[in-house]
């Protein structure tokens, strides 16, 4: 797997990440969602540089100009519910992408053990297309792997890109072992570890709750 760690060079992205981590700023749900969306836009821009383009002649009011137009058959798939703001950021840039939505959650069997349950999937065929999987938090990587396994019933993608805001090294190592070797991971920042419950430390908390409110 090719890992693209975007925060290796300083940019405005670092400010967005600092704000979603800050326990005082993140209490503003609208600002939290917008920052996740803006991070999605940055990741989408970086990812776009790896795509294929075709040259076309564009006619302006005053003449003609050669332009390069993106040539990718994209399907953006987000994991509900936390992935929705990140999904919006990608869709802001990839106007003509098809969209997929899937649910995946942790069903705890004990205080520290859990299994991933996938209950809902709405998606087009991914056969021969470029699949972009988006989820803000890449902790253990088990949710991403379960989602990928469920999507394979809809075809075999030509290329796979994964986008996340914050990931743990353990989760990155895990998905690298289960996804095809030519998969690309685009990630805004990487944290060192998981705690005993499988949450990213220092992380930011529960992205879904911060974006949309607590759940039962």
N, C-alpha and C positions, 0 to 999 in steps of 0.2 A: 504494500500500500504506500502511495505517495502522500506524505503529510505536508500540508501547506500551513505553517504557523504564521498567521498574518501579523501578530504583534511583535515579531522579531525586529521590525523597524517602526519607529515612532510615527504616529499619524493621529488624526482626530478620533480614530477608532478607540484609542486608549482612553480617551475622555468618556466615550459612551460606556465602555466596560467599567470604568471607575464608578460611574453613576449608577449602573444597575447593581453593583456590589454594595454600595454605600447604604447601610441599614436605615438611614434617615431619608435619603433621596428616594429610595426604592418604594417607600410607602405611598408615593404618588403614583397610582396605578396607570394613569394615562401617560405619564412621563416614562414609566417603566416599559409599557408596551411600545411607545414610540422609539425608545432607545433600542429595544430588541429589533424593531423594524428597520431602524437605520443601520444597525450592525448587519442585518440581512442584506441591505443594499450594498454595503461595502464588500461583503463576502461574494455577492452576486457579481459585482464589478471585477473582483479579482479572478473569480472562476471564469468569467466571460473571455478572459485572455487566453484560455486554453482551448476554446471552441474553434470549430471550423467556420470560415467565412467565404463568401463568393463575391466576386467583383461585378458590380452592375453600373450601368450608366444612368445617372439621375438627371432629369431635365429641370433646370431652374428657370425662373422668369427671364434670365439673361443669358442662358447658355446651357452647356452640358458639363457634367463632372462625374468622374469615376468614383464610386463609393464601395466600401466593403460592408456587406450585409451578413448578419449571423445566419449560419446554415446548420442549425441543430433542431432535431425533433425532440423537444424537451417534455418531460413529465415531472412536475414538482410534487413531491409527496411529503406531507407533514404529519407528525404524530400528534393526535389530539390529546389535550387541549392546548398544552403549552406551546406547541409549534406554530400556532396560528399567526402571531405577530411576525415571527421570522419568515413564515411563508409569504406574508404580505410584502415584506421587503424584497424577496426574490421576484414576486409577481410584478412589482413596480418596475423592474428592469427587463424581465422576460415576458413581454406583453402577450405573446401568442402561445405561451406554454400551456399544455394540458395540465390538469390538476388532479391530485389524488389525496384522500384523507383516510387515515387509519387510526384506530384506538389501540393503545397498548398501555397497560398499567401493571403495577406490582401487586400481586396477591400474596400477602404475607402468610407463611405457614408457621412462623415463630417470630420472636422479637427481631431476629437478624436474618432469617431465611425467607426467600420469596421466590415465586415463579412469575413469569410474564404472561399475561392473558391478553389475547387479541380478540376483540368481539365485533368490530365494525370495520368495514372496508368499502370505500367508494372510489373506484379508479378505472381509467381506460386501460386498454392493452398497453403493455410496455415492450412488446416484442420489437426488437431492433431499434429502440429509441434510447435517448440519453436520460437516465433516471437520476433525479436529484432528490436525495433524502435529507430533510431538514428537521432538526430538533435542537432546542437551545442547549440542553444538558446531555453530555455524553459521559455518564458515570461508569457503570459496570459494562456498558455496551450490549447488555442482554436484550434490551428493548429494540435496539437497532437491528440486531441479528434476527429477532423474532418477526419484525416487520418485513425484513428482506425475504425471509422464508415464505411469509404469507403472500407477498407480491409476486413471487415466482410462478404462482398459479396463473398469472396474467401474461406470461411470456418471459423471454430472456432479453434483457436490455443490451444494447450495443456497448454503452459506457455507463459507469456508475460514479456519481459524485455524492459525497456526504458533507453536509454543512452543519456546524455546531458553534455555539457561542463559547461555552466553557467545557473542557473535557479533562478527565483524569488520565494519567499515563496508563493505568491499569485497563481502563475501558478502551483506550486506543489500541493497546496491545491485543486485546481480545478481539475487536472487530477486524484487526489486521489478519487474524488467524482464521476468520470465517468468511470474509469477503474475498472476491477475486483479487489477485495480486496487482492488477492494473487499476484498482479502485483509487480514487482521489479523495482525501479528506481535507476540507477547508475549515480551519478552526481559528476563532478569534483569539483564544488564549488557552493555555494548558496549566492546570494545577497539579500539585505533586501527588496527592493521595486521596483515598476514600476513608471514611470513618467506618466503625463497626457495623453500621446500618447500610452501608453502600452509598452514602451521599458524599458529594465532592467537598473537600476541605482545601482552602477556605470557601470556595464556591460563592453562592449568593443566597441560598435558601431554596424554596420551592418555586420554580419559575411560573408554574401554572397558577398557584395561589397568588403570587405577586401580580400577575397580569389580570386575573379574573376574579379573585376573591377565594376565600377558603372553601373547602368541600367537606362533606361528612365522611 
